[in-house]
Amino acid sequence: MSWKLYILLSGMMFLEFTIWGAWAPVLASRILGPLKMSGKQLGWIYGTLPLGCILAPLAAGQIVDRWCPTEWYLGGTHLLGCVFLFAAARATRFWPLVILMGLYALCFAPTLSLVNSLAFAHIPHPEVEYFRVRVWGAISWVLSGWALSAWRRSGKWQVRGSDGLVMAGVLSLLMGLYCFFLPHTPPAHKAGAAVPFVQALSMLSDLNFLVFLVLAFVVSTQLQFYFLGTSRYLEDIGTPHSAIPAYMSIAQIAQVIAMAFILPVIFPKLGYQWTLAIATCMWMAMFLTYALLRRRSLVIASMAFHGLAFAFFFDAAFIYVNRVAPPEIRGSAQALYTTVTLGLGLFVGTQITGVVMDRFRGESGFLWRPIFLVPCTLLAVCAFAFICFFKG
């Protein structure tokens, strides 16, 4: 891989995940705090991105596989998305906020799979070189958390949480312009072949791929306990509000270490089966720490498990999908995986998390131990299933 290609693809990953990292870890505190919304309303607002991942990626995969260069689609959707982010930063009531975040999600959701399909189209040896490109997405998430913490300490933004949406809007504008300079990635669909969407669905006839998707779906439902619960949990155990984005960046620091130093060495030896099983166990270890220990330093340190697990699970899964999918439908195949995990999985997860948080919310606050024992149980089942039933 040439240096020019490496820099272009790394910059794409950097900007893509800086946008998400600017608002996702901190918006929950604004919704539950200053805006005084319920756990169920929190679940619906955070559920807009998973809903977007259900509705949009397969359509986008169809577009880029048949008609439109991938870099053009990425540029246009990010430019439109920045408009909705700026509007959402000003919303203070539930319905305007959920509608604006929903419109933004329809723009952003397809890009999560398309940046991968574009990268795989140009990286010569993805099993090794993909990690070196993707690591910049984790680095950018760390830097966005640090930048937001520094901004909050300056006291220049008074409405807590909306600063993350403003920051994401600015970054979305930059990403939209940047995409038009990415390597040209024309549609790969062959004339006369079956529709890419139909070809991608036909992959479900492979029992091993079906087992992989089902388990990936269940695992992804449990991740919303981290995204929706961590920020408020840290506040409840005495963490200063302004420090939360920086503390949560520990997960992304661990993710950077995993992609830069660990996965390129051990992934070829472990294979897909054990990499996915180990990732599931690491998430379970984090939630056990949340549930059984309230010592702040240990809870904060345990967030490193999330970063390690995210790298082990999602990056290995993207490579697996790229390997088993026919070249002419890889955009649609990546979109199918995104729809099942970041779409259906995270949406169902928001509803489960919102209901569980409301169920264990007393007069004095949330009962965090029973809340976090829920994902522990399901993740233990999934880890066992990966070892016994998935072959990769």
C-alpha positions in Angstrom: 0.0 0.0 0.0 1.4 3.4 -1.0 1.9 6.2 1.4 -0.6 8.3 -0.5 -3.3 5.7 -0.3 -2.6 5.0 3.4 -2.9 8.7 4.3 -6.1 9.2 2.3 -7.8 6.1 3.8 -6.5 6.9 7.3 -7.8 10.4 7.1 -11.2 9.1 6.1 -11.4 6.8 9.1 -10.1 9.6 11.4 -12.9 12.0 10.4 -15.6 9.4 10.2 -15.3 8.3 13.8 -14.5 11.7 15.2 -18.0 12.8 14.2 -19.6 9.9 16.1 -17.2 10.2 19.0 -18.1 13.9 19.5 -21.7 13.3 20.5 -22.4 9.6 21.3 -20.6 9.3 24.7 -22.0 12.6 26.2 -25.4 13.2 24.8 -27.0 10.9 27.3 -26.0 13.2 30.2 -27.7 16.1 28.5 -30.9 14.1 27.9 -31.2 12.7 31.4 -29.8 15.8 33.1 -30.6 19.4 31.8 -33.4 18.2 29.5 -34.9 16.0 32.2 -36.1 13.2 29.9 -36.9 9.6 30.8 -34.8 6.5 30.2 -37.3 5.5 27.5 -37.0 8.8 25.7 -33.2 8.4 26.0 -33.6 5.0 24.3 -35.6 6.4 21.4 -33.1 9.3 20.8 -30.1 7.0 20.8 -32.2 4.5 18.9 -32.3 6.8 15.9 -28.9 5.7 14.7 -29.7 2.0 14.9 -33.0 2.7 13.1 -31.0 4.5 10.4 -28.7 1.5 10.2 -31.8 -0.6 9.6 -33.4 1.6 6.9 -30.5 3.1 5.0 -27.4 0.9 4.6 -28.9 -1.7 2.3 -30.3 1.0 0.0 -27.0 2.8 0.1 -25.1 -0.5 -0.7 -27.4 -1.0 -3.7 -26.7 2.6 -4.9 -22.9 2.3 -4.7 -22.8 -1.3 -6.0 -24.8 -0.3 -9.1 -24.9 3.4 -9.9 -22.8 5.8 -7.8 -19.1 6.0 -6.9 -18.7 5.4 -3.2 -16.7 8.6 -2.5 -19.5 10.7 -4.0 -22.2 9.2 -1.9 -20.0 9.6 1.3 -19.4 13.3 0.5 -23.0 14.2 -0.1 -24.5 12.4 2.9 -21.9 14.0 5.3 -22.6 17.5 4.0 -26.3 17.0 4.5 -25.8 15.4 7.9 -23.9 18.5 9.3 -27.1 20.6 8.8 -29.2 18.2 11.0 -26.5 18.1 13.7 -26.4 21.9 14.0 -30.2 22.0 14.3 -30.2 19.1 16.9 -27.8 21.1 19.0 -30.5 23.8 19.5 -33.4 21.4 20.2 -34.5 21.1 23.9 -37.8 19.1 23.5 -38.1 15.4 22.8 -39.9 15.4 19.5 -37.8 18.0 17.7 -34.6 16.3 19.0 -35.6 12.8 18.0 -36.8 13.8 14.5 -33.5 15.8 13.8 -31.4 12.9 15.1 -33.4 10.5 13.0 -32.8 12.6 9.9 -29.1 12.7 10.7 -29.0 9.0 11.3 -30.3 8.3 7.8 -27.4 10.3 6.4 -24.6 8.9 8.7 -25.7 5.2 9.1 -24.7 4.0 5.6 -21.3 5.6 5.9 -20.3 3.2 8.7 -20.2 0.3 6.2 -19.2 2.3 3.1 -16.0 3.6 4.6 -15.0 -0.1 5.1 -16.1 -1.2 1.6 -14.1 1.7 0.1 -11.1 0.8 2.2 -11.3 -2.9 1.3 -11.6 -2.0 -2.4 -8.1 -0.5 -2.3 -6.1 -2.2 0.5 -4.0 -5.0 -1.1 -3.9 -7.2 2.1 -6.8 -6.3 4.4 -6.2 -9.1 6.9 -3.0 -7.2 8.0 -3.2 -3.7 6.6 -6.8 -2.9 7.4 -6.0 -2.6 11.1 -3.3 0.1 10.4 -5.9 2.2 8.5 -8.8 1.6 10.9 -6.8 2.5 14.0 -7.1 6.2 13.1 -10.8 6.0 13.7 -10.1 5.0 17.3 -7.4 7.6 17.7 -9.9 10.3 16.5 -12.5 9.2 19.1 -9.9 9.6 21.8 -8.9 13.1 20.6 -12.6 14.2 20.3 -13.2 13.2 23.9 -10.1 15.2 25.1 -11.0 18.2 22.9 -14.6 18.2 24.3 -13.3 18.0 27.9 -10.9 20.9 27.3 -13.7 22.9 25.8 -16.0 22.3 28.8 -13.3 23.3 31.3 -13.0 26.6 29.5 -16.6 27.3 30.4 -17.4 28.8 27.0 -20.5 26.6 26.4 -23.3 26.8 29.0 -25.8 24.2 27.7 -24.4 20.9 28.7 -24.2 18.3 26.0 -25.1 20.4 23.0 -21.4 21.3 22.5 -20.8 17.7 21.4 -23.5 18.1 18.6 -21.9 21.3 17.5 -18.5 19.8 17.3 -19.9 16.8 15.3 -21.6 19.2 12.9 -18.3 21.0 12.1 -16.5 17.7 11.7 -19.3 16.4 9.4 -18.8 19.4 7.1 -15.1 18.7 6.9 -15.6 15.0 6.2 -18.1 15.8 3.4 -15.6 18.0 1.6 -12.7 15.5 2.2 -14.6 12.6 0.7 -14.4 14.1 -2.8 -10.6 13.6 -2.7 -10.8 9.9 -1.8 -9.7 7.2 -4.3 -12.2 6.7 -7.1 -14.4 3.7 -6.2 -16.9 3.0 -9.1 -19.7 0.5 -8.9 -18.6 -3.1 -9.2 -21.9 -4.7 -10.1 -21.9 -6.7 -13.3 -24.6 -6.1 -15.9 -27.2 -8.9 -15.9 -26.3 -10.2 -12.4 -28.8 -10.5 -9.6 -29.6 -7.3 -7.6 -26.8 -6.8 -5.0 -29.3 -6.7 -2.2 -30.7 -10.1 -3.2 -27.3 -11.6 -3.5 -26.3 -10.3 -0.1 -29.4 -11.9 1.5 -28.6 -15.2 -0.3 -25.5 -15.4 1.9 -27.8 -16.4 4.8 -28.1 -19.8 3.2 -24.6 -20.5 4.5 -25.3 -21.8 8.0 -22.0 -20.6 9.4 -22.6 -17.1 8.2 -26.1 -17.2 9.6 -24.8 -18.3 13.0 -22.3 -15.4 12.9 -25.0 -12.8 12.1 -27.4 -14.1 14.9 -24.7 -14.0 17.5 -23.3 -10.7 16.3 -26.9 -9.3 16.6 -27.3 -10.5 20.2 -23.9 -9.1 21.3 -24.7 -5.7 19.7 -27.9 -5.4 21.7 -25.9 -5.5 24.9 -23.5 -2.6 23.9 -26.2 0.0 24.6 -25.8 -0.6 28.3 -22.3 0.9 27.8 -23.3 3.8 25.6 -26.5 4.7 27.5 -25.4 3.9 31.0 -21.7 4.7 31.5 -21.9 8.5 31.4 -24.6 8.6 34.0 -23.1 5.8 36.1 -19.8 7.7 36.3 -21.6 10.8 37.5 -23.4 8.7 40.2 -20.1 7.4 41.6 -18.7 10.9 41.8 -16.9 11.6 38.5 -16.8 15.3 37.6 -19.1 16.0 34.6 -16.4 17.8 32.6 -14.0 14.9 33.0 -16.3 12.2 31.7 -15.4 12.5 27.9 -11.7 12.2 28.7 -12.2 9.2 31.0 -14.4 7.4 28.5 -11.6 7.9 25.9 -9.7 5.2 27.8 -11.7 2.7 25.8 -10.5 4.2 22.5 -6.9 4.2 23.8 -7.2 0.5 24.4 -8.8 0.1 21.0 -5.8 1.9 19.4 -3.4 -0.4 21.2 -5.4 -3.4 20.1 -5.4 -2.4 16.4 -1.8 -1.1 16.2 0.0 -3.8 18.2 -2.1 -6.7 19.2 -4.5 -7.7 16.4 -2.0 -7.6 13.5 0.1 -10.2 15.5 -2.5 -12.5 17.1 -5.5 -12.3 14.7 -3.9 -14.6 12.0 -3.2 -17.1 14.8 -6.5 -16.9 16.6 -8.8 -16.9 13.6 -12.3 -15.4 13.5 -13.9 -17.9 16.0 -11.6 -17.2 19.0 -11.2 -13.5 18.3 -15.0 -13.0 18.4 -15.3 -15.2 21.5 -12.6 -13.4 23.4 -14.1 -10.0 22.5 -17.5 -11.1 23.9 -15.7 -12.2 27.2 -14.0 -8.8 27.5 -17.3 -7.0 27.4 -18.7 -9.4 30.0 -15.7 -8.6 32.2 -16.3 -4.9 32.0 -20.0 -5.2 32.9 -19.1 -7.4 35.8 -16.8 -4.7 37.1 -19.6 -2.2 36.7 -22.0 -4.4 38.6 -19.8 -5.7 41.5 -17.4 -2.8 42.1 -18.2 0.9 42.7 -14.6 2.0 43.2 -14.2 4.7 40.6 -10.7 4.0 39.6 -11.5 0.3 38.9 -14.6 1.2 37.0 -12.8 3.7 34.8 -10.0 1.2 34.2 -12.4 -1.5 33.2 -13.6 0.6 30.2 -10.4 -0.5 28.5 -12.2 -3.8 28.0 -14.7 -2.1 25.8 -12.0 -0.7 23.5 -10.2 -4.0 23.2 -13.5 -5.9 22.6 -14.7 -3.4 20.0 -11.5 -3.8 18.0 -11.5 -7.6 18.4 -15.1 -8.0 17.5 -16.1 -5.4 14.9 -12.9 -5.1 12.9 -12.5 -8.9 12.7 -16.2 -9.1 11.7 -15.8 -6.6 8.9 -12.8 -8.5 7.6 -14.7 -11.8 7.8 -17.7 -10.3 5.8 -15.2 -9.0 3.2 -13.6 -12.5 2.9 -16.8 -14.5 2.4 -18.7 -12.0 0.2 -18.4 -12.1 -3.6 -16.4 -9.0 -4.8 -19.3 -7.5 -6.8 -21.6 -7.2 -3.7 -19.2 -6.4 -1.0 -20.8 -3.0 -0.4 -24.2 -4.7 0.1 -22.7 -7.5 2.2 -21.1 -4.9 4.6 -24.4 -3.1 4.6 -26.2 -6.3 5.6 -23.8 -6.8 8.5 -24.2 -3.1 9.6 -28.0 -3.4 9.3 -28.1 -6.5 11.6 -25.6 -5.2 14.2 -25.4 -1.4 14.3 -29.0 -1.3 13.1 -31.3 -4.0 14.4 -28.9 -4.9 17.3 -28.3 -1.5 18.7 -32.0 -0.5 18.2 -33.3 -3.4 20.1 -30.5 -2.8 22.6 -31.7 0.8 23.2 -35.2 -0.4 23.9 -33.9 -3.2 26.3 -31.6 -0.8 28.0 -34.2 2.0 28.4 -36.7 -0.5 29.9 -34.2 -2.0 32.2 -33.0 1.4 33.4 -36.5 2.5 34.1 -37.3 -0.8 35.8 -34.4 -0.4 38.2 -34.8 3.3 38.9 -35.7 4.1 42.5 -36.4 7.4 44.3 -32.7 7.7 45.1 -31.5 7.0 41.5 -30.6 4.0 39.3 -29.9 0.6 40.9 -26.8 -0.1 38.8 -25.9 -3.6 40.0 -29.1 -5.4 38.6 -28.9 -3.1 35.5 -25.4 -4.3 34.5 -26.0 -7.9 35.4 -28.4 -8.2 32.5 -25.7 -7.8 29.7 -23.3 -10.0 31.7 -25.7 -13.0 31.4 -26.4 -12.7 27.7 -22.8 -12.0 26.8 -21.7 -15.2 28.6 -24.2 -17.2 26.5 -22.9 -15.6 23.3 -19.2 -16.3 24.2 -20.1 -20.0 24.7 -22.0 -20.1 21.4 -19.2 -18.6 19.4 -16.8 -21.3 20.7 -19.3 -24.2 20.1 -21.2 -23.3 17.0 -19.3 -20.8 14.8 -16.4 -22.0 12.7 -14.1 -19.4 11.3 
